[in-house]
Amino acid sequence: MKTKKYLIIAAAVAGGAFFFAAFYRDLGVSEARATGNIISSFDLHEMSGGTNFLITGLTKKADNFCFTEGWMLAYENEFYEVTTTGSFVRKWYPPLPSTGYSHYRGIAYFSDPQNGDCVWAYAAQNENGPPTIIKMKASGIGSIISSFPVYGGYKGGGGLALDETAGYLYHLDYVGYKIYKYTTDKHPTAGSVVRSFDTPDKNAKDRLPYGLAYDGQYLWVTCYGKYDRIVKMTTAGSIITTESFSVPNRPHPHPTAITADGPYLRYVDDATETFYQVDK
């Protein structure tokens, strides 16, 4: 099986669609696993016009995936939508809250009764103002509807994952090595911290947690660096080591953005510039 390379740094799933950003390269696929089998993959590099770009958020939208690309690449902030086989659907440029913000990272799609298709997205701070989690429309240019500040004002915002049924949003802070559980506007107020707990690899010197996904029962975290892996966690913060697994592609994987859909995980690999679907 032949694959290509891509770069993704965050992800989310809700309502059946994905949002993300990435880039590409050719790569072979390694051995099968009890979990983490590569089911399919596709290359995202060509939709960027052949230039390398960084996927900083990933989510599922209906039958498509959506992702955000940014990471301070000339302060160019773009959202993409592709089909489940990687065909380009559209690209748009969502507004940032102010000139103090540089790009979006984590992203999570959901369907809002008043506003239709929407996403939650983490707006990364450049020099001014605290990092912010924003609710915006997923149509048009992505008009901002509302927002709330990130707890503690830390600048290490990574993946977002949404529990749409219960109305909670999980956010991974890779600087403080914490995952925060926030209320959304399904509750009386959005942005209240319900719970927080440590990420995997908090004390690791050679791995960094970044991407975050929720599959309706468990959280999944990508950890990249040395011995890259995907970690399964309960929503209370316990690591289920028996079902965590090393990223299967070789030789030097670098998983970033991730989202979940049914029996599968979908993530982007920075080192291979490829979008992967694996079983869990």
C-alpha positions in Angstrom: 0.0 0.0 0.0 1.4 3.4 -1.0 0.8 6.6 0.9 1.8 10.3 0.8 2.8 12.7 3.5 0.9 15.4 5.3 1.2 17.8 8.3 -1.7 18.2 10.8 -1.6 19.5 14.4 -5.2 19.4 15.7 -8.5 17.8 15.1 -12.1 17.3 16.1 -15.3 15.4 15.2 -19.0 16.2 15.3 -22.0 16.0 13.1 -20.2 13.9 10.5 -17.5 16.2 9.0 -13.8 17.0 9.3 -11.9 20.3 9.2 -8.0 20.4 9.0 -4.8 21.8 7.3 -1.7 19.9 5.9 1.1 19.0 3.4 2.4 15.9 1.6 5.1 13.3 0.6 5.3 9.6 -0.6 5.8 6.9 2.0 5.4 3.2 2.5 3.1 1.6 5.1 4.4 -0.7 7.8 3.1 -3.8 9.5 -0.5 -4.5 10.6 -1.5 -4.1 14.2 -4.4 -5.2 16.4 -5.2 -1.5 16.7 -3.9 1.2 14.5 -4.2 -0.7 11.2 -4.1 1.8 8.3 -7.4 1.5 6.5 -6.9 4.2 4.0 -4.8 7.4 3.4 -4.6 10.3 1.0 -2.2 13.2 0.3 -3.2 16.8 0.9 -0.1 18.6 -0.3 -1.3 19.4 -3.8 -4.3 21.5 -2.7 -1.9 24.0 -1.2 -0.4 24.7 -4.6 2.7 22.6 -3.9 3.9 24.6 -0.9 4.3 23.1 2.5 1.5 24.0 5.0 0.7 23.0 8.5 -2.7 21.5 9.5 -3.5 22.8 12.9 -7.0 21.5 13.4 -9.2 18.6 12.1 -12.8 17.8 12.3 -15.6 15.9 10.6 -18.5 17.7 8.8 -21.3 15.4 7.5 -19.6 13.4 4.7 -16.5 15.6 4.5 -13.5 16.6 6.5 -12.6 20.2 7.4 -9.3 21.5 8.6 -7.5 24.7 9.5 -4.1 25.6 8.3 -2.0 28.3 9.7 0.7 28.2 12.4 2.0 31.7 11.6 3.0 30.9 8.0 3.1 34.5 6.9 0.0 34.9 9.1 -2.1 33.2 6.4 -5.0 31.5 8.0 -7.1 29.2 5.9 -9.8 26.6 6.3 -10.2 23.7 3.9 -12.9 21.2 3.2 -12.2 17.9 1.4 -14.1 14.7 0.8 -13.4 11.5 2.7 -11.1 10.5 -0.2 -9.2 13.7 -0.2 -10.8 15.6 -3.1 -10.8 19.4 -2.7 -14.2 21.0 -2.0 -13.4 24.6 -1.0 -11.1 26.9 0.8 -12.0 30.0 2.8 -10.4 32.6 5.1 -12.2 33.0 8.4 -11.8 36.2 10.3 -9.7 36.4 13.5 -10.9 38.2 16.6 -8.5 41.1 16.1 -5.0 42.0 14.9 -3.6 40.5 18.1 -4.3 36.9 16.8 -2.3 35.1 14.1 -4.1 31.8 13.3 -6.5 29.0 14.3 -5.5 25.7 15.7 -8.0 23.2 17.1 -11.3 22.9 15.4 -14.6 21.1 16.1 -17.7 21.0 13.9 -21.3 21.0 15.2 -24.8 21.8 14.0 -26.4 24.8 15.7 -30.2 25.2 15.8 -30.0 28.9 15.3 -27.0 29.3 13.0 -26.7 26.0 11.1 -23.3 24.5 10.5 -20.8 25.9 12.9 -17.3 25.2 14.4 -15.5 25.9 17.6 -12.0 27.0 16.9 -9.0 28.0 19.1 -7.7 31.4 18.0 -3.9 31.6 18.8 -2.5 34.8 20.2 0.3 36.7 18.5 1.2 39.6 20.8 -2.0 41.1 22.2 -5.0 39.7 24.0 -5.6 36.3 25.5 -6.0 33.1 23.4 -9.7 32.6 22.7 -12.1 29.8 21.8 -14.5 31.0 19.1 -17.8 29.9 17.8 -18.2 30.7 14.1 -20.3 29.7 11.1 -18.9 27.0 8.9 -20.5 28.6 5.8 -19.4 31.6 3.8 -16.2 33.2 5.3 -17.0 31.9 8.8 -18.6 34.8 10.6 -17.8 34.9 14.3 -20.8 34.3 16.5 -19.4 34.3 20.1 -16.2 33.5 22.0 -14.8 32.9 25.5 -11.2 33.2 26.9 -9.0 30.2 27.3 -8.5 29.3 31.0 -5.3 30.8 32.4 -4.4 32.6 29.2 -1.9 30.0 28.1 -0.7 30.1 24.5 -0.3 26.4 24.1 -3.6 25.6 22.5 -3.7 22.4 20.6 -6.6 20.1 19.7 -10.3 20.6 20.4 -12.8 17.8 20.7 -16.6 18.2 21.1 -19.1 16.1 23.1 -22.1 17.6 21.1 -24.7 15.6 22.9 -23.8 16.7 26.4 -22.6 20.1 25.3 -19.0 20.0 26.5 -15.8 21.0 24.6 -12.4 19.5 25.5 -9.3 21.6 24.8 -5.7 20.3 25.0 -3.0 22.8 26.3 0.3 21.4 25.3 2.3 24.1 27.3 0.6 23.4 30.6 0.1 19.7 29.8 -3.6 19.9 30.7 -6.9 18.9 29.1 -9.7 21.3 30.0 -13.4 20.4 29.8 -15.5 23.5 29.1 -19.3 24.1 28.9 -20.7 25.3 25.6 -23.8 27.4 24.9 -25.9 24.3 25.5 -25.5 25.2 29.1 -26.5 28.5 30.8 -23.1 30.0 30.0 -20.3 28.8 27.6 -16.6 28.8 28.7 -16.9 27.5 32.3 -14.2 24.9 33.2 -16.0 21.8 34.5 -12.9 19.7 34.9 -9.2 19.6 34.1 -6.6 16.7 34.1 -3.1 16.0 33.0 -2.3 15.1 29.4 -0.3 11.9 28.6 3.5 12.4 28.5 3.4 15.3 31.0 6.9 14.5 32.2 8.3 13.2 29.0 11.4 15.0 27.6 11.0 13.7 24.1 7.3 13.7 23.3 4.6 16.4 23.2 0.8 15.8 23.3 -1.1 17.9 20.8 -4.1 16.5 18.9 -7.4 15.6 20.6 -10.4 13.6 19.5 -13.6 12.4 21.2 -15.4 9.3 19.9 -18.6 9.5 22.0 -17.0 7.7 24.9 -13.3 8.1 25.1 -10.7 10.8 24.3 -7.7 10.1 22.0 -4.5 12.1 22.1 -1.7 12.3 19.6 1.8 12.5 21.2 4.7 13.3 18.8 8.4 13.3 19.3 10.3 10.1 20.1 8.2 6.9 19.9 5.2 8.7 18.6 1.9 7.3 19.8 -1.9 7.7 20.0 -3.2 7.5 23.6 -6.7 6.4 24.6 -8.1 8.1 27.8 -11.3 8.3 29.8 -13.1 11.6 30.0 -11.9 11.7 33.7 -8.3 11.6 32.6 -7.2 8.0 33.1 -5.0 6.5 30.4 -6.1 3.1 29.0 -2.7 1.8 28.2 -3.9 -1.5 26.7 -5.6 0.3 23.8 -3.0 3.1 23.2 -0.7 2.3 20.3 2.3 3.5 18.4 1.6 5.3 15.2 1.9 2.6 12.5 3.6 4.4 9.6 7.4 4.5 9.4 10.2 5.4 9.6 9.7 8.7 11.5 6.0 9.4 12.2 4.8 12.7 13.6 1.0 12.6 14.3 -0.6 16.0 15.0 -4.3 16.8 14.4 -6.8 13.9 15.0 -10.5 13.3 14.9 -12.7 10.2 15.5 -15.6 8.7 13.5 -17.2 5.5 14.4 -14.7 2.6 14.6 -11.9 4.8 13.1 -9.5 7.5 14.0 -8.4 10.0 11.4 -5.2 11.9 11.8 -2.6 13.9 9.9 1.1 12.9 10.0 3.5 15.8 9.8 6.5 13.7 8.9 4.7 12.0 6.1 2.4 14.8 5.1 -0.5 12.3 4.8 -4.0 12.0 6.1 -4.5 8.5 7.7 -7.6 6.5 8.7 -6.8 3.8 11.2 -8.9 1.4 13.2 -9.0 1.8 17.0 
